[in-house]
């Protein structure tokens, strides 16, 4: 986490699953956007695991639904 740039823009948690890493980032004060193609997992993450983060349901095989420069960093764990 120390390798992330300053928290000026949200961090993208790509393939966020149930949002455990998004939770860790948000608990540390970061703005987080989780991107998950499974709508059920994104719903559980938003409502139970990481309510401090935003979640988007989208397919990572397609262009991402964010404007250029909207995010400060992207990461994918697991």
N, C-alpha and C positions, 0 to 999 in steps of 0.2 A: 504493500500500500504506500510505502514511502516513496516509491518510484513514480507515483502519479503526479501530474502537474498541479499547481495551486488550484484551489476549488472555485475558480471563476466561472466555469461552465459545468454542466452536469457530466457525470461519467456514465457511459453506456455499459451495462452488464449484458453482453451478448449471449443468447441462449441461457437466460437467467434461471430457468427451471422453476422451482418453488421459492426462489428468492433469498436463499440463505446468504449468499455473498452480497446481494443488494442490501439485506438487513445490516450486515457488518459495515458496509460503506455508509449507509444512512445513519446508523448509530454513531459513527465517527464524525458526523456533521457534514457529510458530502451530499450534494444533490445527485440523485441517481435515477436513471431510466433503465428499467429492465426490459429486454426484448425477448419474447418467448413465442414460439409458434403454436404451442399447446395452450388453448384458451383456458382450460381448467387449471393448469399450473399457474398461469398468469393471474387468474382470479384468486386462487388460494394465496399466492404471494402477496398480492395487493391488500387483501382483506385480513390476513392472519399473520404471515411471516414478516413482511416488510411494509407495513402501512405508511411509513414515511417516504417511500419511493413511489415513482410513477411506473406503470407498466404498459407496454404496447404489445399487442398480439400481431405478429408479422412473420413472414417466411424469410429466413436468412438467405435463401437462394435467389431472392429478388432484390432489386434496389431498396435500400433502407429508407423508411419514411421520415427522414430528417433533412432539414435544409443544411447546406454546407456551412460549417463553422458553428453549428448549434451545440456540439458536444466538445468537451475538453479532452476526453480520453475515451478509449474503448478497451474493454478487457473481456476475456472469456476464460472461465475456470472449468476444470473437469473436462 
